[in-house]
Amino acid sequence: MKRMRYGPLGWIAVLALVVGACATGSTTTTTAGTTTTAAPTTTEGETTTTEPVSTEPIRIGILTDLTVFTPWAVNVRDGMNLAAQEINDAGGVDGRMIELFEQDSAHNAEAGVEGYERLVEDDVVAIGGIISSTVGEAVSGLAEEHQIPTFMVKSGTQLALTGDSRFMFRTCLPAAPMDAGPVLQYAQDQELTKVGVMVADYPWGHAFRSAMENTFADSGIDIHIETAPVPPDTDFTPFVRALADFGAEMVVATGHPPGNSVILGLAADLIGDVPVTGAWTPPDLAVGAQVDVAIGRYSDFSCADYFSDSYQDLATRYLAFSDNSFMSDDAVAGFGIVTMVAEAVGEVGDDPVAISEYLHANSFDLPGYAHTMSWTEWGELAEAQPIFTLINEGPAPEGLNEAGDWWFDLLVQSEPLEPYVPGS
């Protein structure tokens, strides 16, 4: 597996086309779906013809949830747009500009399918930005049918990938069964005996519930799980009170991304000074106006390494570009999706099948990431090593957090997670 490493603009290099020919004719070679015709040498009085270099834009689709998971989706969208702008400002890919086409999946299977089909009609070479597990599961068959590389960011249901998947790729959140292990490790390190769990009533929540039940089964730690609806019309009070009555020493809200901020505040009021684990949530959203509640209490996972130089350089550019006040790992993933697709097009052309093959054949060290990006044969993260952080008092590094003075303590970076095998 060939490893690709990047400087700030290393992935934008313009490729030189070297043409060799003989005096009597032309040759055509096909590599990974890209055909290059070499021009013949001429004698006096003859004319030559060459295949024109494409100047058509490279079309990439954004399919993300701007309705329910809006903060996640806006980060993804802005990360993708920043990458496109920087690549275009540097001359594009062999002079070709990147164009992004956007559809709102609305945390709804039907809307996700409709949006996906519209992007196919827009003749995109790849589709990225999927947040909702409901949507990831709904469109996974379309990715295989249309043979378009499709990138999930926070769509963690294991049902989005099968053993036959070749065009679906995870980029940030691993499959749900891979996420419960780090939670158990943390609970054991803290010598806890009772853990309360909140999950959402949709595919990610159900998948995480099963993962927690299986992972904690023989741990000696008692768990109590509450399943709550998805906002905006959700009163979390009775669910958190049930965890309080259980005597929870920690609240795991990893299975309920939309409810993280509310659950954090209610846990402080109804249970007391117990840790609350988040759901790969944009930290500025989870902390919100309740900094005093979050300090020393709220912990979460991330595929971005907030402590790395590459993240800090990228986040500085992102905050100058976006109206967001913090660059979450969703934005880092969005930036990475466009970066990888642009490189693939530069290497193999804009045939989606060739792009997918290129992605599977290579690994990528992307700006801001906590781990190398590579995949199993079926599109699961092959080298995922999420970091686990605790919100603590700042100050934040200059220019990296316009949402407040708080910053992170690094609790642990996971050992490489064993990729989930569909059907296991």
C-alpha positions in Angstrom: 0.0 0.0 0.0 1.5 3.3 -1.1 1.5 6.0 1.5 0.8 9.6 0.3 2.1 12.5 2.4 1.2 16.1 2.0 2.8 19.5 2.6 0.4 22.4 2.6 -0.1 22.3 -1.1 1.6 19.0 -2.0 -1.5 17.4 -3.2 -2.1 20.2 -5.8 1.0 19.5 -7.9 0.4 19.9 -11.6 1.2 16.7 -13.5 3.4 16.9 -16.6 2.2 14.8 -19.6 5.2 13.3 -21.4 4.3 12.2 -24.9 6.4 9.8 -26.9 5.6 8.8 -30.5 7.0 7.4 -33.7 7.1 8.9 -37.2 4.4 6.7 -38.6 1.4 6.8 -36.3 0.0 7.3 -32.8 -0.3 4.9 -29.8 -3.1 4.7 -27.3 -2.7 3.4 -23.7 -5.3 2.9 -21.1 -4.5 3.0 -17.4 -7.0 2.9 -14.6 -9.8 4.1 -16.9 -7.8 7.1 -18.3 -6.9 7.1 -22.0 -4.0 9.1 -23.3 -3.3 9.4 -27.1 0.3 10.3 -28.1 0.7 12.5 -31.1 2.8 11.3 -34.1 6.0 13.0 -35.2 5.5 15.0 -38.4 7.5 15.5 -41.6 7.5 18.7 -43.6 4.0 19.7 -44.8 2.2 17.4 -42.4 -0.1 18.6 -39.6 -0.6 17.0 -36.2 -3.6 16.4 -34.1 -3.7 15.8 -30.3 -6.5 14.9 -28.0 -7.6 18.1 -26.2 -6.9 18.2 -22.5 -10.1 18.3 -20.6 -11.1 21.7 -19.1 -14.4 20.5 -17.7 -14.9 21.1 -14.0 -14.5 18.2 -11.6 -18.0 17.8 -10.0 -18.2 16.6 -6.4 -21.5 16.1 -4.5 -22.2 17.1 -0.9 -25.0 15.0 0.6 -25.4 16.1 4.2 -28.0 16.8 6.9 -28.7 20.5 7.1 -32.0 20.0 8.9 -31.5 18.0 12.1 -27.7 17.6 12.3 -27.1 21.1 11.1 -23.9 21.9 13.1 -22.2 18.7 11.9 -23.4 19.3 8.3 -22.3 23.0 8.1 -18.8 22.0 9.3 -18.6 19.2 6.7 -19.9 21.6 3.9 -17.5 24.3 4.9 -14.5 21.9 5.1 -15.3 20.7 1.6 -15.7 24.2 0.3 -12.4 25.3 1.8 -10.6 22.5 0.1 -12.2 23.2 -3.2 -11.3 26.9 -3.0 -7.7 26.3 -2.0 -7.2 23.8 -4.8 -8.9 26.1 -7.4 -6.9 29.1 -6.2 -3.7 27.1 -6.8 -4.7 26.3 -10.4 -7.1 23.4 -9.9 -6.3 19.8 -10.9 -4.4 19.9 -14.2 -6.1 23.3 -14.7 -9.6 21.9 -14.0 -11.6 23.6 -11.4 -13.6 21.8 -8.7 -17.4 22.4 -8.5 -19.5 21.3 -5.5 -23.2 20.4 -5.7 -25.2 20.3 -2.5 -28.2 18.3 -1.4 -29.9 18.3 2.1 -30.5 14.7 3.3 -32.6 16.0 6.2 -31.9 12.9 8.4 -34.5 11.1 6.3 -34.1 8.0 4.1 -36.4 9.2 1.3 -34.8 12.7 1.2 -31.3 11.1 1.2 -32.1 8.8 -1.7 -33.7 11.7 -3.6 -30.7 13.9 -3.0 -28.3 11.2 -4.0 -30.1 10.6 -7.3 -30.1 14.3 -8.1 -26.3 14.4 -7.5 -26.0 11.5 -9.9 -27.9 13.5 -12.5 -25.4 16.4 -11.9 -22.7 13.9 -13.1 -20.6 14.0 -10.0 -17.5 11.8 -9.7 -17.9 11.4 -5.9 -20.3 12.2 -3.1 -19.3 13.1 0.5 -20.6 14.4 3.8 -23.1 11.9 5.0 -23.9 12.5 8.7 -27.1 10.5 9.5 -27.0 6.8 10.0 -30.5 6.6 8.5 -29.2 8.2 5.3 -26.0 6.2 5.2 -27.9 2.9 5.3 -30.5 4.2 2.8 -28.0 5.3 0.1 -25.4 2.5 0.4 -27.1 0.4 -2.2 -27.2 3.4 -4.6 -23.4 3.9 -4.3 -22.9 0.3 -5.4 -25.5 0.6 -8.2 -24.1 3.8 -9.7 -20.5 2.9 -8.8 -19.8 6.3 -7.3 -17.3 6.6 -4.4 -19.4 7.8 -1.4 -18.0 9.1 1.9 -19.7 8.9 5.3 -18.5 11.2 8.0 -20.7 10.5 11.1 -22.9 7.7 9.7 -21.9 5.0 12.1 -24.4 2.2 11.6 -22.8 -1.0 10.6 -25.6 -1.7 8.2 -24.2 1.0 5.8 -21.5 -1.5 4.7 -21.7 -5.1 3.6 -19.0 -7.5 2.6 -19.7 -6.6 -1.0 -19.4 -2.8 -0.5 -16.8 -1.3 -2.8 -17.9 2.3 -3.2 -18.9 3.3 0.4 -16.1 4.7 2.6 -16.0 5.8 6.2 -13.9 8.9 6.9 -14.3 9.8 10.6 -16.8 7.8 12.8 -16.1 4.1 12.8 -18.8 1.5 12.8 -20.8 1.4 16.0 -19.4 -1.9 17.3 -15.9 -0.3 17.2 -17.0 2.6 19.5 -18.1 0.8 22.6 -14.6 -0.6 23.4 -13.0 2.7 24.2 -16.0 3.6 26.5 -15.5 0.3 28.4 -11.7 1.0 28.7 -12.5 4.5 30.2 -15.1 3.0 32.7 -12.6 0.4 33.8 -9.8 2.9 34.2 -12.1 4.9 36.5 -13.2 1.8 38.4 -16.8 2.5 37.8 -19.5 -0.1 38.7 -22.7 1.5 37.2 -22.9 3.2 33.8 -26.0 5.0 32.4 -26.4 5.0 28.6 -28.6 7.3 26.5 -29.3 6.3 22.9 -31.4 7.9 20.1 -34.3 6.1 18.5 -32.8 5.7 15.0 -30.2 3.4 13.4 -27.0 4.8 15.1 -28.6 4.7 18.5 -29.9 1.2 18.1 -26.5 0.0 16.7 -24.7 1.7 19.6 -27.1 0.1 22.1 -26.3 -3.3 20.8 -22.6 -2.6 20.9 -22.7 -1.4 24.5 -24.7 -4.5 25.6 -22.3 -6.9 23.8 -19.1 -5.1 25.0 -20.1 -4.7 28.7 -21.7 -8.2 28.9 -18.9 -9.8 30.9 -17.2 -6.7 32.2 -18.7 -6.7 35.8 -20.0 -3.2 35.2 -23.8 -2.8 35.3 -25.4 -0.6 32.6 -28.8 0.9 32.2 -29.9 2.1 28.8 -32.5 4.7 28.0 -33.8 5.2 24.4 -35.0 8.8 23.7 -36.5 10.4 20.6 -34.6 12.8 18.4 -35.0 16.6 19.0 -36.4 19.1 18.5 -39.5 17.9 20.4 -37.7 15.8 23.0 -38.0 16.2 26.8 -34.9 14.5 28.1 -35.7 15.0 31.7 -37.5 11.7 32.4 -34.7 9.7 30.6 -31.9 11.4 32.6 -33.9 11.0 35.8 -34.1 7.3 35.2 -30.3 7.2 34.9 -30.1 9.1 38.2 -32.4 6.6 39.9 -30.2 3.8 38.6 -27.2 5.4 40.4 -25.2 6.1 37.2 -21.6 7.0 38.0 -21.1 8.0 34.3 -23.5 9.0 31.5 -22.6 7.7 28.1 -24.4 10.0 25.6 -22.4 8.7 22.7 -25.5 7.0 21.2 -27.5 10.2 21.1 -25.6 12.9 19.1 -28.5 15.4 18.8 -29.1 15.4 22.6 -25.5 15.8 23.9 -25.7 19.4 25.0 -29.1 18.9 26.8 -28.0 15.6 28.4 -24.9 17.2 29.7 -26.8 20.0 31.5 -29.5 17.7 32.9 -26.9 15.2 34.1 -25.3 18.0 36.1 -28.6 19.0 37.6 -30.2 15.6 38.3 -27.2 13.3 38.9 -24.4 15.5 40.0 -20.7 15.6 39.3 -20.4 12.6 36.9 -18.5 12.4 33.6 -20.6 12.6 30.4 -19.2 11.1 27.2 -20.3 12.7 24.0 -21.2 11.4 20.5 -18.4 12.8 18.3 -20.2 16.1 18.6 -18.8 19.5 17.5 -17.3 20.6 20.9 -18.6 24.2 20.6 -22.1 22.7 20.2 -21.8 20.4 23.2 -20.3 23.1 25.5 -22.5 25.9 24.2 -23.2 28.5 27.0 -22.7 25.9 29.8 -18.9 26.1 30.1 -19.0 25.7 33.8 -20.9 22.5 33.5 -18.7 21.1 30.8 -15.3 21.9 32.4 -13.8 18.8 33.8 -17.0 16.8 33.0 -17.6 16.5 29.3 -15.4 14.1 27.3 -15.7 13.1 23.7 -14.1 11.3 20.8 -12.6 12.8 17.6 -10.9 11.7 14.4 -9.1 15.1 14.4 -6.0 15.7 16.4 -6.6 19.1 18.0 -3.0 19.1 19.3 -1.2 18.6 16.0 0.5 21.4 14.0 -1.3 20.3 10.9 -4.7 20.7 12.6 -3.8 24.1 14.0 -2.6 25.4 10.6 -5.7 24.1 8.9 -8.1 25.4 11.6 -6.6 28.9 11.3 -7.4 28.9 7.6 -10.8 27.4 8.2 -11.9 30.0 10.8 -10.9 32.7 8.4 -13.0 31.1 5.7 -16.1 29.9 7.6 -18.7 31.6 9.9 -18.2 28.7 12.3 -16.4 29.4 15.6 -14.6 26.1 15.8 -13.2 23.6 13.3 -14.7 20.2 14.3 -13.5 16.9 13.0 -16.5 17.0 10.6 -14.8 19.9 8.9 -11.5 18.1 8.9 -13.1 15.1 7.3 -14.9 17.3 4.7 -11.6 18.9 3.8 -10.0 15.5 3.5 -12.7 14.1 1.2 -12.2 16.8 -1.5 -8.4 16.5 -1.1 -8.4 12.8 -1.7 -10.8 13.0 -4.6 -8.8 15.7 -6.3 -5.6 13.7 -6.0 -7.3 10.6 -7.4 -8.6 12.6 -10.4 -5.2 14.0 -11.0 -3.8 10.4 -11.0 -6.4 8.4 -12.8 -8.9 10.8 -14.3 -12.6 11.3 -13.4 -14.0 7.8 -13.9 -15.6 7.1 -10.6 -14.7 3.4 -10.7 -11.0 4.3 -11.2 -11.2 6.9 -8.4 -12.6 4.2 -6.0 -9.9 1.8 -7.0 -7.2 4.4 -6.4 -8.6 5.2 -2.9 -8.6 1.5 -2.0 -5.1 1.1 -3.2 -3.5 4.0 -1.3 -3.4 5.5 2.2 -3.4 9.2 3.0 -1.9 11.3 5.7 -4.4 14.2 5.7 -4.1 17.5 7.4 -5.6 17.6 10.9 -6.3 13.9 11.2 -5.5 11.8 14.2 -4.7 8.7 12.1 -3.8 7.6 8.6 -6.8 7.3 6.2 -7.0 3.9 4.7 -9.8 1.3 4.2 -10.6 -2.3 4.3 -11.8 -4.0 1.1 -15.4 -3.1 2.1 -14.8 0.5 3.1 -14.4 0.3 6.9 -11.6 2.4 8.5 -8.5 0.2 8.6 -6.3 2.3 10.9 -8.8 4.3 13.1 -7.2 5.7 16.2 -9.6 8.3 17.7 -8.5 10.6 20.4 -10.5 10.9 23.6 -10.5 14.4 25.2 -11.9 16.2 28.2 -13.1 19.8 28.1 -11.0 21.9 30.5 -10.2 25.5 31.2 -8.2 27.4 28.6 -6.9 29.4 27.2 -7.1 27.8 23.8 -4.2 28.3 21.4 -4.5 31.6 19.8 -6.9 31.8 16.9 -8.2 28.2 17.2 -11.4 28.7 19.3 -13.7 31.6 18.7 -16.4 29.8 20.7 -14.8 30.5 24.1 -11.7 30.2 26.3 -11.9 26.5 27.0 -9.7 23.9 25.4 -8.9 20.2 25.7 -7.0 17.8 27.8 -6.0 14.6 26.0 -7.2 11.6 28.0 -6.0 8.9 25.6 -5.5 8.1 21.9 -6.9 4.7 21.2 -4.9 1.8 19.9 -5.7 1.0 16.3 -9.3 -0.2 16.3 -10.0 -3.6 14.9 -12.1 -3.0 11.7 -15.6 -4.3 12.0 -16.4 -7.1 9.6 -20.0 -7.0 8.3 -22.1 -9.8 9.6 -19.8 -10.6 12.5 
